[in-house]
Amino acid sequence: MANLVDRIVGNWLEQQAADEEAVEQRRLHAAAAKTIGTIRGGDPMRAERASELVGAILREKYGR
C-alpha cells in the first residue's frame, strides 16, 4: 500500500512541476513578446537588401 501511495504522490508532484513549468514558460514568452517585434516599413525586401542599404548609409556618412 505504501508503494502505491508513493507512486501516486510522485506522479502528482511530477504533474505539478510540469504545470508550474508550463505556466512559467507562458509568462516568459509573454514577457519576451513585449520586447520582440517587427520593424515596420514600406520595403518588404528590406532584409534582402540590408547590405546594400547599410552600404548606402555608410557612403553617405563617410563619403566613400
N, CA, C and O atoms as a Maestro MAE file, in Angstrom:
{
 s_m_m2io_version
 :::
 2.0.0
}

f_m_ct {
 s_m_title
 :::
 protein
 m_atom[256] {
  # First column is atom index #
  i_m_mmod_type
  r_m_x_coord
  r_m_y_coord
  r_m_z_coord
  i_m_residue_number
  s_m_chain_name
  s_m_pdb_residue_name
  s_m_pdb_atom_name
  i_m_atomic_number
  :::
  1 25 0.828 -1.186 0.000 1 A "MET " " N  " 7
  2 3 0.000 0.000 0.000 1 A "MET " " CA " 6
  3 2 0.880 1.261 0.000 1 A "MET " " C  " 6
  4 15 0.590 2.226 -0.707 1 A "MET " " O  " 8
  5 25 1.946 1.243 0.792 2 A "ALA " " N  " 7
  6 3 2.832 2.403 0.876 2 A "ALA " " CA " 6
  7 2 3.477 2.673 -0.480 2 A "ALA " " C  " 6
  8 15 3.650 3.827 -0.873 2 A "ALA " " O  " 8
  9 25 3.828 1.612 -1.187 3 A "ASN " " N  " 7
  10 3 4.435 1.758 -2.504 3 A "ASN " " CA " 6
  11 2 3.460 2.436 -3.472 3 A "ASN " " C  " 6
  12 15 3.858 3.298 -4.255 3 A "ASN " " O  " 8
  13 25 2.197 2.049 -3.416 4 A "LEU " " N  " 7
  14 3 1.183 2.652 -4.274 4 A "LEU " " CA " 6
  15 2 1.015 4.133 -3.955 4 A "LEU " " C  " 6
  16 15 0.925 4.958 -4.864 4 A "LEU " " O  " 8
  17 25 0.972 4.471 -2.674 5 A "VAL " " N  " 7
  18 3 0.843 5.873 -2.257 5 A "VAL " " CA " 6
  19 2 2.061 6.667 -2.720 5 A "VAL " " C  " 6
  20 15 1.919 7.798 -3.184 5 A "VAL " " O  " 8
  21 25 3.247 6.094 -2.600 6 A "ASP " " N  " 7
  22 3 4.469 6.761 -3.067 6 A "ASP " " CA " 6
  23 2 4.390 7.058 -4.565 6 A "ASP " " C  " 6
  24 15 4.740 8.155 -4.999 6 A "ASP " " O  " 8
  25 25 3.936 6.095 -5.345 7 A "ARG " " N  " 7
  26 3 3.826 6.313 -6.786 7 A "ARG " " CA " 6
  27 2 2.789 7.378 -7.118 7 A "ARG " " C  " 6
  28 15 3.010 8.225 -7.983 7 A "ARG " " O  " 8
  29 25 1.653 7.329 -6.422 8 A "ILE " " N  " 7
  30 3 0.596 8.322 -6.678 8 A "ILE " " CA " 6
  31 2 1.097 9.717 -6.339 8 A "ILE " " C  " 6
  32 15 0.916 10.652 -7.120 8 A "ILE " " O  " 8
  33 25 1.725 9.861 -5.180 9 A "VAL " " N  " 7
  34 3 2.245 11.172 -4.768 9 A "VAL " " CA " 6
  35 2 3.350 11.612 -5.719 9 A "VAL " " C  " 6
  36 15 3.402 12.780 -6.104 9 A "VAL " " O  " 8
  37 25 4.220 10.707 -6.097 10 A "GLY " " N  " 7
  38 3 5.295 11.034 -7.031 10 A "GLY " " CA " 6
  39 2 4.752 11.514 -8.368 10 A "GLY " " C  " 6
  40 15 5.232 12.506 -8.917 10 A "GLY " " O  " 8
  41 25 3.758 10.819 -8.892 11 A "ASN " " N  " 7
  42 3 3.138 11.239 -10.155 11 A "ASN " " CA " 6
  43 2 2.481 12.607 -10.022 11 A "ASN " " C  " 6
  44 15 2.586 13.448 -10.916 11 A "ASN " " O  " 8
  45 25 1.803 12.820 -8.899 12 A "TRP " " N  " 7
  46 3 1.136 14.101 -8.670 12 A "TRP " " CA " 6
  47 2 2.167 15.230 -8.612 12 A "TRP " " C  " 6
  48 15 1.963 16.292 -9.201 12 A "TRP " " O  " 8
  49 25 3.268 15.001 -7.907 13 A "LEU " " N  " 7
  50 3 4.315 16.024 -7.805 13 A "LEU " " CA " 6
  51 2 4.937 16.319 -9.165 13 A "LEU " " C  " 6
  52 15 5.205 17.476 -9.487 13 A "LEU " " O  " 8
  53 25 5.167 15.287 -9.959 14 A "GLU " " N  " 7
  54 3 5.707 15.493 -11.298 14 A "GLU " " CA " 6
  55 2 4.747 16.324 -12.153 14 A "GLU " " C  " 6
  56 15 5.170 17.211 -12.894 14 A "GLU " " O  " 8
  57 25 3.455 16.027 -12.040 15 A "GLN " " N  " 7
  58 3 2.453 16.780 -12.811 15 A "GLN " " CA " 6
  59 2 2.408 18.236 -12.346 15 A "GLN " " C  " 6
  60 15 2.285 19.143 -13.168 15 A "GLN " " O  " 8
  61 25 2.505 18.463 -11.045 16 A "GLN " " N  " 7
  62 3 2.507 19.829 -10.517 16 A "GLN " " CA " 6
  63 2 3.716 20.596 -11.047 16 A "GLN " " C  " 6
  64 15 3.593 21.751 -11.453 16 A "GLN " " O  " 8
  65 25 4.875 19.955 -11.043 17 A "ALA " " N  " 7
  66 3 6.091 20.606 -11.540 17 A "ALA " " CA " 6
  67 2 5.948 20.930 -13.029 17 A "ALA " " C  " 6
  68 15 6.358 22.003 -13.473 17 A "ALA " " O  " 8
  69 25 5.374 20.014 -13.792 18 A "ALA " " N  " 7
  70 3 5.182 20.241 -15.229 18 A "ALA " " CA " 6
  71 2 4.212 21.396 -15.457 18 A "ALA " " C  " 6
  72 15 4.427 22.227 -16.339 18 A "ALA " " O  " 8
  73 25 3.144 21.447 -14.661 19 A "ASP " " N  " 7
  74 3 2.171 22.541 -14.786 19 A "ASP " " CA " 6
  75 2 2.815 23.874 -14.447 19 A "ASP " " C  " 6
  76 15 2.596 24.864 -15.145 19 A "ASP " " O  " 8
  77 25 3.610 23.911 -13.379 20 A "GLU " " N  " 7
  78 3 4.288 25.145 -12.985 20 A "GLU " " CA " 6
  79 2 5.278 25.583 -14.057 20 A "GLU " " C  " 6
  80 15 5.412 26.775 -14.337 20 A "GLU " " O  " 8
  81 25 5.969 24.620 -14.654 21 A "GLU " " N  " 7
  82 3 6.917 24.940 -15.714 21 A "GLU " " CA " 6
  83 2 6.188 25.510 -16.929 21 A "GLU " " C  " 6
  84 15 6.662 26.458 -17.555 21 A "GLU " " O  " 8
  85 25 5.040 24.931 -17.257 22 A "ALA " " N  " 7
  86 3 4.261 25.433 -18.394 22 A "ALA " " CA " 6
  87 2 3.788 26.855 -18.135 22 A "ALA " " C  " 6
  88 15 3.817 27.694 -19.036 22 A "ALA " " O  " 8
  89 25 3.355 27.132 -16.910 23 A "VAL " " N  " 7
  90 3 2.914 28.481 -16.556 23 A "VAL " " CA " 6
  91 2 4.088 29.448 -16.665 23 A "VAL " " C  " 6
  92 15 3.939 30.553 -17.186 23 A "VAL " " O  " 8
  93 25 5.246 29.036 -16.179 24 A "GLU " " N  " 7
  94 3 6.436 29.887 -16.242 24 A "GLU " " CA " 6
  95 2 6.847 30.133 -17.690 24 A "GLU " " C  " 6
  96 15 7.226 31.249 -18.046 24 A "GLU " " O  " 8
  97 25 6.776 29.105 -18.522 25 A "GLN " " N  " 7
  98 3 7.110 29.267 -19.934 25 A "GLN " " CA " 6
  99 2 6.165 30.257 -20.608 25 A "GLN " " C  " 6
  100 15 6.607 31.092 -21.397 25 A "GLN " " O  " 8
  101 25 4.873 30.173 -20.308 26 A "ARG " " N  " 7
  102 3 3.917 31.121 -20.890 26 A "ARG " " CA " 6
  103 2 4.219 32.541 -20.417 26 A "ARG " " C  " 6
  104 15 4.117 33.489 -21.196 26 A "ARG " " O  " 8
  105 25 4.591 32.691 -19.143 27 A "ARG " " N  " 7
  106 3 4.916 34.009 -18.606 27 A "ARG " " CA " 6
  107 2 6.151 34.575 -19.313 27 A "ARG " " C  " 6
  108 15 6.172 35.746 -19.690 27 A "ARG " " O  " 8
  109 25 7.170 33.746 -19.488 28 A "LEU " " N  " 7
  110 3 8.391 34.190 -20.155 28 A "LEU " " CA " 6
  111 2 8.129 34.548 -21.619 28 A "LEU " " C  " 6
  112 15 8.657 35.541 -22.120 28 A "LEU " " O  " 8
  113 25 7.323 33.751 -22.296 29 A "HIS " " N  " 7
  114 3 7.003 34.040 -23.688 29 A "HIS " " CA " 6
  115 2 6.244 35.354 -23.808 29 A "HIS " " C  " 6
  116 15 6.496 36.140 -24.721 29 A "HIS " " O  " 8
  117 25 5.318 35.592 -22.888 30 A "ALA " " N  " 7
  118 3 4.552 36.843 -22.912 30 A "ALA " " CA " 6
  119 2 5.472 38.033 -22.671 30 A "ALA " " C  " 6
  120 15 5.338 39.066 -23.328 30 A "ALA " " O  " 8
  121 25 6.406 37.893 -21.731 31 A "ALA " " N  " 7
  122 3 7.347 38.983 -21.455 31 A "ALA " " CA " 6
  123 2 8.246 39.235 -22.658 31 A "ALA " " C  " 6
  124 15 8.504 40.388 -23.005 31 A "ALA " " O  " 8
  125 25 8.720 38.183 -23.291 32 A "ALA " " N  " 7
  126 3 9.585 38.333 -24.462 32 A "ALA " " CA " 6
  127 2 8.818 38.938 -25.634 32 A "ALA " " C  " 6
  128 15 9.369 39.732 -26.395 32 A "ALA " " O  " 8
  129 25 7.565 38.568 -25.779 33 A "ALA " " N  " 7
  130 3 6.772 39.078 -26.898 33 A "ALA " " CA " 6
  131 2 6.614 40.588 -26.830 33 A "ALA " " C  " 6
  132 15 6.438 41.240 -27.859 33 A "ALA " " O  " 8
  133 25 6.673 41.150 -25.628 34 A "LYS " " N  " 7
  134 3 6.551 42.596 -25.489 34 A "LYS " " CA " 6
  135 2 7.787 43.317 -26.019 34 A "LYS " " C  " 6
  136 15 7.702 44.469 -26.444 34 A "LYS " " O  " 8
  137 25 8.929 42.645 -25.993 35 A "THR " " N  " 7
  138 3 10.162 43.299 -26.420 35 A "THR " " CA " 6
  139 2 10.598 42.905 -27.823 35 A "THR " " C  " 6
  140 15 11.445 43.570 -28.420 35 A "THR " " O  " 8
  141 25 10.038 41.853 -28.343 36 A "ILE " " N  " 7
  142 3 10.399 41.397 -29.678 36 A "ILE " " CA " 6
  143 2 9.280 41.795 -30.622 36 A "ILE " " C  " 6
  144 15 8.120 41.430 -30.428 36 A "ILE " " O  " 8
  145 25 9.637 42.526 -31.618 37 A "GLY " " N  " 7
  146 3 8.613 42.965 -32.557 37 A "GLY " " CA " 6
  147 2 9.111 42.910 -33.971 37 A "GLY " " C  " 6
  148 15 10.148 42.316 -34.268 37 A "GLY " " O  " 8
  149 25 8.381 43.516 -34.809 38 A "THR " " N  " 7
  150 3 8.783 43.576 -36.202 38 A "THR " " CA " 6
  151 2 9.097 45.020 -36.542 38 A "THR " " C  " 6
  152 15 8.575 45.951 -35.928 38 A "THR " " O  " 8
  153 25 9.939 45.182 -37.508 39 A "ILE " " N  " 7
  154 3 10.253 46.516 -37.995 39 A "ILE " " CA " 6
  155 2 9.234 46.834 -39.072 39 A "ILE " " C  " 6
  156 15 9.108 46.120 -40.066 39 A "ILE " " O  " 8
  157 25 8.530 47.888 -38.859 40 A "ARG " " N  " 7
  158 3 7.517 48.267 -39.841 40 A "ARG " " CA " 6
  159 2 8.147 49.220 -40.847 40 A "ARG " " C  " 6
  160 15 8.915 50.111 -40.486 40 A "ARG " " O  " 8
  161 25 7.824 49.026 -42.048 41 A "GLY " " N  " 7
  162 3 8.342 49.898 -43.088 41 A "GLY " " CA " 6
  163 2 7.659 49.596 -44.401 41 A "GLY " " C  " 6
  164 15 6.873 48.655 -44.511 41 A "GLY " " O  " 8
  165 25 7.958 50.377 -45.361 42 A "GLY " " N  " 7
  166 3 7.312 50.212 -46.641 42 A "GLY " " CA " 6
  167 2 8.081 49.334 -47.609 42 A "GLY " " C  " 6
  168 15 7.653 49.153 -48.749 42 A "GLY " " O  " 8
  169 25 9.219 48.780 -47.172 43 A "ASP " " N  " 7
  170 3 10.047 47.996 -48.079 43 A "ASP " " CA " 6
  171 2 10.013 46.523 -47.677 43 A "ASP " " C  " 6
  172 15 10.738 46.122 -46.766 43 A "ASP " " O  " 8
  173 25 9.190 45.713 -48.335 44 A "PRO " " N  " 7
  174 3 9.110 44.303 -47.958 44 A "PRO " " CA " 6
  175 2 10.384 43.523 -48.279 44 A "PRO " " C  " 6
  176 15 10.539 42.387 -47.830 44 A "PRO " " O  " 8
  177 25 11.295 44.116 -49.047 45 A "MET " " N  " 7
  178 3 12.547 43.440 -49.408 45 A "MET " " CA " 6
  179 2 13.721 43.963 -48.588 45 A "MET " " C  " 6
  180 15 14.876 43.743 -48.953 45 A "MET " " O  " 8
  181 25 13.440 44.648 -47.494 46 A "ARG " " N  " 7
  182 3 14.492 45.281 -46.695 46 A "ARG " " CA " 6
  183 2 15.563 44.278 -46.250 46 A "ARG " " C  " 6
  184 15 16.756 44.565 -46.350 46 A "ARG " " O  " 8
  185 25 15.156 43.135 -45.773 47 A "ALA " " N  " 7
  186 3 16.126 42.149 -45.284 47 A "ALA " " CA " 6
  187 2 17.059 41.697 -46.407 47 A "ALA " " C  " 6
  188 15 18.266 41.560 -46.205 47 A "ALA " " O  " 8
  189 25 16.498 41.471 -47.573 48 A "GLU " " N  " 7
  190 3 17.309 41.013 -48.699 48 A "GLU " " CA " 6
  191 2 18.269 42.107 -49.170 48 A "GLU " " C  " 6
  192 15 19.326 41.811 -49.727 48 A "GLU " " O  " 8
  193 25 17.901 43.359 -48.948 49 A "ARG " " N  " 7
  194 3 18.722 44.480 -49.405 49 A "ARG " " CA " 6
  195 2 19.545 45.100 -48.289 49 A "ARG " " C  " 6
  196 15 20.102 46.182 -48.474 49 A "ARG " " O  " 8
  197 25 19.640 44.450 -47.136 50 A "ALA " " N  " 7
  198 3 20.303 45.027 -45.964 50 A "ALA " " CA " 6
  199 2 21.720 45.486 -46.277 50 A "ALA " " C  " 6
  200 15 22.096 46.601 -45.916 50 A "ALA " " O  " 8
  201 25 22.494 44.669 -46.926 51 A "SER " " N  " 7
  202 3 23.885 45.018 -47.230 51 A "SER " " CA " 6
  203 2 23.945 46.273 -48.092 51 A "SER " " C  " 6
  204 15 24.747 47.175 -47.850 51 A "SER " " O  " 8
  205 25 23.090 46.310 -49.091 52 A "GLU " " N  " 7
  206 3 23.042 47.472 -49.982 52 A "GLU " " CA " 6
  207 2 22.645 48.737 -49.211 52 A "GLU " " C  " 6
  208 15 23.237 49.799 -49.406 52 A "GLU " " O  " 8
  209 25 21.656 48.618 -48.349 53 A "LEU " " N  " 7
  210 3 21.178 49.779 -47.593 53 A "LEU " " CA " 6
  211 2 22.222 50.282 -46.596 53 A "LEU " " C  " 6
  212 15 22.419 51.489 -46.455 53 A "LEU " " O  " 8
  213 25 22.884 49.365 -45.911 54 A "VAL " " N  " 7
  214 3 23.927 49.760 -44.959 54 A "VAL " " CA " 6
  215 2 25.075 50.424 -45.707 54 A "VAL " " C  " 6
  216 15 25.619 51.431 -45.252 54 A "VAL " " O  " 8
  217 25 25.440 49.866 -46.847 55 A "GLY " " N  " 7
  218 3 26.495 50.472 -47.665 55 A "GLY " " CA " 6
  219 2 26.153 51.901 -48.056 55 A "GLY " " C  " 6
  220 15 27.016 52.778 -48.010 55 A "GLY " " O  " 8
  221 25 24.913 52.144 -48.438 56 A "ALA " " N  " 7
  222 3 24.494 53.481 -48.827 56 A "ALA " " CA " 6
  223 2 24.573 54.448 -47.647 56 A "ALA " " C  " 6
  224 15 24.986 55.597 -47.803 56 A "ALA " " O  " 8
  225 25 24.180 53.982 -46.487 57 A "ILE " " N  " 7
  226 3 24.242 54.837 -45.281 57 A "ILE " " CA " 6
  227 2 25.687 55.171 -44.961 57 A "ILE " " C  " 6
  228 15 25.999 56.320 -44.646 57 A "ILE " " O  " 8
  229 25 26.575 54.190 -45.035 58 A "LEU " " N  " 7
  230 3 27.989 54.429 -44.741 58 A "LEU " " CA " 6
  231 2 28.618 55.359 -45.767 58 A "LEU " " C  " 6
  232 15 29.401 56.240 -45.411 58 A "LEU " " O  " 8
  233 25 28.284 55.169 -47.027 59 A "ARG " " N  " 7
  234 3 28.818 56.065 -48.074 59 A "ARG " " CA " 6
  235 2 28.343 57.484 -47.824 59 A "ARG " " C  " 6
  236 15 29.120 58.428 -47.966 59 A "ARG " " O  " 8
  237 25 27.095 57.651 -47.458 60 A "GLU " " N  " 7
  238 3 26.560 58.983 -47.202 60 A "GLU " " CA " 6
  239 2 27.236 59.619 -45.976 60 A "GLU " " C  " 6
  240 15 27.539 60.812 -45.965 60 A "GLU " " O  " 8
  241 25 27.463 58.797 -44.957 61 A "LYS " " N  " 7
  242 3 28.052 59.314 -43.713 61 A "LYS " " CA " 6
  243 2 29.526 59.636 -43.869 61 A "LYS " " C  " 6
  244 15 29.994 60.667 -43.384 61 A "LYS " " O  " 8
  245 25 30.270 58.750 -44.549 62 A "TYR " " N  " 7
  246 3 31.720 58.903 -44.640 62 A "TYR " " CA " 6
  247 2 32.209 59.326 -46.022 62 A "TYR " " C  " 6
  248 15 33.410 59.503 -46.224 62 A "TYR " " O  " 8
  249 25 31.299 59.488 -46.965 63 A "GLY " " N  " 7
  250 3 31.677 59.952 -48.293 63 A "GLY " " CA " 6
  251 2 32.514 58.971 -49.087 63 A "GLY " " C  " 6
  252 15 33.328 59.384 -49.912 63 A "GLY " " O  " 8
  253 25 32.335 57.692 -48.857 64 A "ARG " " N  " 7
  254 3 33.114 56.690 -49.578 64 A "ARG " " CA " 6
  255 2 32.275 55.948 -50.551 64 A "ARG " " C  " 6
  256 15 32.773 55.063 -51.247 64 A "ARG " " O  " 8
  :::
 }
 m_bond[255] {
  # First column is bond index #
  i_m_from
  i_m_to
  i_m_order
  :::
  1 1 2 1
  2 2 3 1
  3 3 4 2
  4 3 5 1
  5 5 6 1
  6 6 7 1
  7 7 8 2
  8 7 9 1
  9 9 10 1
  10 10 11 1
  11 11 12 2
  12 11 13 1
  13 13 14 1
  14 14 15 1
  15 15 16 2
  16 15 17 1
  17 17 18 1
  18 18 19 1
  19 19 20 2
  20 19 21 1
  21 21 22 1
  22 22 23 1
  23 23 24 2
  24 23 25 1
  25 25 26 1
  26 26 27 1
  27 27 28 2
  28 27 29 1
  29 29 30 1
  30 30 31 1
  31 31 32 2
  32 31 33 1
  33 33 34 1
  34 34 35 1
  35 35 36 2
  36 35 37 1
  37 37 38 1
  38 38 39 1
  39 39 40 2
  40 39 41 1
  41 41 42 1
  42 42 43 1
  43 43 44 2
  44 43 45 1
  45 45 46 1
  46 46 47 1
  47 47 48 2
  48 47 49 1
  49 49 50 1
  50 50 51 1
  51 51 52 2
  52 51 53 1
  53 53 54 1
  54 54 55 1
  55 55 56 2
  56 55 57 1
  57 57 58 1
  58 58 59 1
  59 59 60 2
  60 59 61 1
  61 61 62 1
  62 62 63 1
  63 63 64 2
  64 63 65 1
  65 65 66 1
  66 66 67 1
  67 67 68 2
  68 67 69 1
  69 69 70 1
  70 70 71 1
  71 71 72 2
  72 71 73 1
  73 73 74 1
  74 74 75 1
  75 75 76 2
  76 75 77 1
  77 77 78 1
  78 78 79 1
  79 79 80 2
  80 79 81 1
  81 81 82 1
  82 82 83 1
  83 83 84 2
  84 83 85 1
  85 85 86 1
  86 86 87 1
  87 87 88 2
  88 87 89 1
  89 89 90 1
  90 90 91 1
  91 91 92 2
  92 91 93 1
  93 93 94 1
  94 94 95 1
  95 95 96 2
  96 95 97 1
  97 97 98 1
  98 98 99 1
  99 99 100 2
  100 99 101 1
  101 101 102 1
  102 102 103 1
  103 103 104 2
  104 103 105 1
  105 105 106 1
  106 106 107 1
  107 107 108 2
  108 107 109 1
  109 109 110 1
  110 110 111 1
  111 111 112 2
  112 111 113 1
  113 113 114 1
  114 114 115 1
  115 115 116 2
  116 115 117 1
  117 117 118 1
  118 118 119 1
  119 119 120 2
  120 119 121 1
  121 121 122 1
  122 122 123 1
  123 123 124 2
  124 123 125 1
  125 125 126 1
  126 126 127 1
  127 127 128 2
  128 127 129 1
  129 129 130 1
  130 130 131 1
  131 131 132 2
  132 131 133 1
  133 133 134 1
  134 134 135 1
  135 135 136 2
  136 135 137 1
  137 137 138 1
  138 138 139 1
  139 139 140 2
  140 139 141 1
  141 141 142 1
  142 142 143 1
  143 143 144 2
  144 143 145 1
  145 145 146 1
  146 146 147 1
  147 147 148 2
  148 147 149 1
  149 149 150 1
  150 150 151 1
  151 151 152 2
  152 151 153 1
  153 153 154 1
  154 154 155 1
  155 155 156 2
  156 155 157 1
  157 157 158 1
  158 158 159 1
  159 159 160 2
  160 159 161 1
  161 161 162 1
  162 162 163 1
  163 163 164 2
  164 163 165 1
  165 165 166 1
  166 166 167 1
  167 167 168 2
  168 167 169 1
  169 169 170 1
  170 170 171 1
  171 171 172 2
  172 171 173 1
  173 173 174 1
  174 174 175 1
  175 175 176 2
  176 175 177 1
  177 177 178 1
  178 178 179 1
  179 179 180 2
  180 179 181 1
  181 181 182 1
  182 182 183 1
  183 183 184 2
  184 183 185 1
  185 185 186 1
  186 186 187 1
  187 187 188 2
  188 187 189 1
  189 189 190 1
  190 190 191 1
  191 191 192 2
  192 191 193 1
  193 193 194 1
  194 194 195 1
  195 195 196 2
  196 195 197 1
  197 197 198 1
  198 198 199 1
  199 199 200 2
  200 199 201 1
  201 201 202 1
  202 202 203 1
  203 203 204 2
  204 203 205 1
  205 205 206 1
  206 206 207 1
  207 207 208 2
  208 207 209 1
  209 209 210 1
  210 210 211 1
  211 211 212 2
  212 211 213 1
  213 213 214 1
  214 214 215 1
  215 215 216 2
  216 215 217 1
  217 217 218 1
  218 218 219 1
  219 219 220 2
  220 219 221 1
  221 221 222 1
  222 222 223 1
  223 223 224 2
  224 223 225 1
  225 225 226 1
  226 226 227 1
  227 227 228 2
  228 227 229 1
  229 229 230 1
  230 230 231 1
  231 231 232 2
  232 231 233 1
  233 233 234 1
  234 234 235 1
  235 235 236 2
  236 235 237 1
  237 237 238 1
  238 238 239 1
  239 239 240 2
  240 239 241 1
  241 241 242 1
  242 242 243 1
  243 243 244 2
  244 243 245 1
  245 245 246 1
  246 246 247 1
  247 247 248 2
  248 247 249 1
  249 249 250 1
  250 250 251 1
  251 251 252 2
  252 251 253 1
  253 253 254 1
  254 254 255 1
  255 255 256 2
  :::
 }
}
